[in-house]
Amino acid sequence: MIGTIVKVVVDRPLGTYHPKHKDIYYSVNYGYIPGVMAPDGEEQDAYILGVAQPVETFVGKVVAIIHRFDDVEEKWVVAPEGVSFTKEEIMRQVAFQEQYFCTEIRM
């Protein structure tokens, strides 16, 4: 999956709050990949890194997968082509949500 170009539909744009957990602020765009089903029965979730403004959709490259040891799903990390991040940079940007899980970043 890493290296694949995907389209992400953003349902939680940068600058918004989680619909159920009002204390979770989205400091990055977050959405799902239409047509790709995840183990939780929903479409695959994805963080978009490297985009500094809210967007509705985004086409980019899967640069990492965040594996959650204590959840049934993984989160994909999507970035503009040619942009890369270290594991530490990724975790820093997604910690607002991933801090609640035991995770590993796979690249």
C-alpha positions as a Markdown table, in Angstrom:
| # | Residue | x | y | z |
|---|---|---|---|---|
| 1 | Met | 0.0 | 0.0 | 0.0 |
| 2 | Ile | 2.9 | 2.4 | 0.8 |
| 3 | Gly | 3.7 | 4.3 | -2.4 |
| 4 | Thr | 0.2 | 4.1 | -3.8 |
| 5 | Ile | -1.5 | 7.2 | -5.1 |
| 6 | Val | -5.0 | 7.6 | -3.5 |
| 7 | Lys | -7.8 | 10.1 | -3.3 |
| 8 | Val | -8.9 | 11.1 | 0.2 |
| 9 | Val | -12.3 | 12.6 | 0.8 |
| 10 | Val | -11.9 | 14.9 | 3.8 |
| 11 | Asp | -14.7 | 14.7 | 6.4 |
| 12 | Arg | -12.7 | 16.3 | 9.2 |
| 13 | Pro | -10.9 | 19.3 | 7.8 |
| 14 | Leu | -7.9 | 21.0 | 9.4 |
| 15 | Gly | -9.1 | 23.4 | 12.1 |
| 16 | Thr | -12.3 | 21.4 | 13.1 |
| 17 | Tyr | -13.2 | 19.3 | 16.1 |
| 18 | His | -14.1 | 15.6 | 16.3 |
| 19 | Pro | -17.9 | 15.2 | 16.1 |
| 20 | Lys | -18.2 | 13.1 | 19.2 |
| 21 | His | -15.1 | 14.0 | 21.2 |
| 22 | Lys | -15.1 | 17.8 | 21.3 |
| 23 | Asp | -11.7 | 18.0 | 22.9 |
| 24 | Ile | -10.0 | 16.5 | 19.8 |
| 25 | Tyr | -8.9 | 19.3 | 17.5 |
| 26 | Tyr | -7.8 | 18.3 | 14.0 |
| 27 | Ser | -4.5 | 20.0 | 13.3 |
| 28 | Val | -4.3 | 18.1 | 9.9 |
| 29 | Asn | -6.9 | 17.2 | 7.3 |
| 30 | Tyr | -8.4 | 13.8 | 8.0 |
| 31 | Gly | -10.8 | 11.7 | 5.9 |
| 32 | Tyr | -11.3 | 8.4 | 4.1 |
| 33 | Ile | -10.4 | 6.7 | 0.9 |
| 34 | Pro | -13.6 | 5.9 | -1.1 |
| 35 | Gly | -14.0 | 2.3 | -2.1 |
| 36 | Val | -11.2 | 0.9 | 0.1 |
| 37 | Met | -12.7 | -1.0 | 3.1 |
| 38 | Ala | -10.9 | -1.2 | 6.4 |
| 39 | Pro | -11.2 | -4.0 | 9.0 |
| 40 | Asp | -13.8 | -1.9 | 11.0 |
| 41 | Gly | -16.2 | -2.2 | 8.1 |
| 42 | Glu | -15.9 | 1.5 | 7.1 |
| 43 | Glu | -13.8 | 3.0 | 4.4 |
| 44 | Gln | -10.1 | 3.4 | 5.1 |
| 45 | Asp | -9.2 | 6.4 | 7.2 |
| 46 | Ala | -6.3 | 8.7 | 6.3 |
| 47 | Tyr | -4.4 | 11.6 | 7.7 |
| 48 | Ile | -3.2 | 14.1 | 5.1 |
| 49 | Leu | 0.2 | 15.7 | 6.0 |
| 50 | Gly | 2.0 | 18.4 | 4.1 |
| 51 | Val | -1.1 | 20.5 | 3.3 |
| 52 | Ala | -1.4 | 23.6 | 5.4 |
| 53 | Gln | -5.0 | 24.6 | 4.6 |
| 54 | Pro | -8.4 | 22.8 | 4.9 |
| 55 | Val | -9.3 | 20.8 | 1.8 |
| 56 | Glu | -12.4 | 18.8 | 0.7 |
| 57 | Thr | -10.5 | 16.2 | -1.3 |
| 58 | Phe | -6.8 | 15.4 | -1.9 |
| 59 | Val | -4.8 | 13.2 | -4.2 |
| 60 | Gly | -1.5 | 12.1 | -2.8 |
| 61 | Lys | 0.8 | 9.2 | -2.0 |
| 62 | Val | 0.5 | 6.8 | 1.0 |
| 63 | Val | 3.8 | 7.5 | 2.8 |
| 64 | Ala | 3.2 | 5.5 | 6.0 |
| 65 | Ile | 0.7 | 3.3 | 7.8 |
| 66 | Ile | -0.1 | 3.8 | 11.5 |
| 67 | His | -0.8 | 0.3 | 12.9 |
| 68 | Arg | -2.9 | 0.4 | 16.1 |
| 69 | Phe | -2.1 | -2.6 | 18.4 |
| 70 | Asp | -5.2 | -1.9 | 20.5 |
| 71 | Asp | -7.8 | -1.2 | 17.7 |
| 72 | Val | -9.1 | -3.1 | 14.6 |
| 73 | Glu | -8.1 | -0.5 | 12.1 |
| 74 | Glu | -5.0 | 1.2 | 10.7 |
| 75 | Lys | -4.7 | 4.8 | 9.6 |
| 76 | Trp | -2.9 | 5.7 | 6.4 |
| 77 | Val | -0.7 | 8.7 | 6.1 |
| 78 | Val | -1.0 | 10.5 | 2.7 |
| 79 | Ala | 1.2 | 13.4 | 1.5 |
| 80 | Pro | 1.9 | 15.3 | -1.7 |
| 81 | Glu | 4.1 | 13.4 | -4.1 |
| 82 | Gly | 7.8 | 14.2 | -3.4 |
| 83 | Val | 7.2 | 15.1 | 0.3 |
| 84 | Ser | 8.5 | 12.8 | 3.0 |
| 85 | Phe | 8.4 | 12.7 | 6.7 |
| 86 | Thr | 10.3 | 10.8 | 9.4 |
| 87 | Lys | 8.4 | 8.6 | 11.8 |
| 88 | Glu | 8.9 | 11.2 | 14.5 |
| 89 | Glu | 7.5 | 14.0 | 12.3 |
| 90 | Ile | 4.5 | 11.9 | 11.5 |
| 91 | Met | 3.8 | 11.0 | 15.1 |
| 92 | Arg | 4.2 | 14.6 | 16.2 |
| 93 | Gln | 1.5 | 15.6 | 13.7 |
| 94 | Val | -1.0 | 12.9 | 14.4 |
| 95 | Ala | -0.5 | 12.7 | 18.2 |
| 96 | Phe | -3.7 | 14.7 | 18.8 |
| 97 | Gln | -5.6 | 11.5 | 18.1 |
| 98 | Glu | -3.0 | 8.7 | 18.2 |
| 99 | Gln | -2.0 | 9.5 | 21.7 |
| 100 | Tyr | -5.0 | 7.5 | 22.9 |
| 101 | Phe | -3.7 | 4.3 | 21.2 |
| 102 | Cys | -0.7 | 2.0 | 21.2 |
| 103 | Thr | 0.7 | 2.5 | 17.7 |
| 104 | Glu | 3.6 | 1.8 | 15.4 |
| 105 | Ile | 4.4 | 3.7 | 12.2 |
| 106 | Arg | 5.3 | 1.5 | 9.3 |
| 107 | Met | 7.1 | 3.0 | 6.3 |
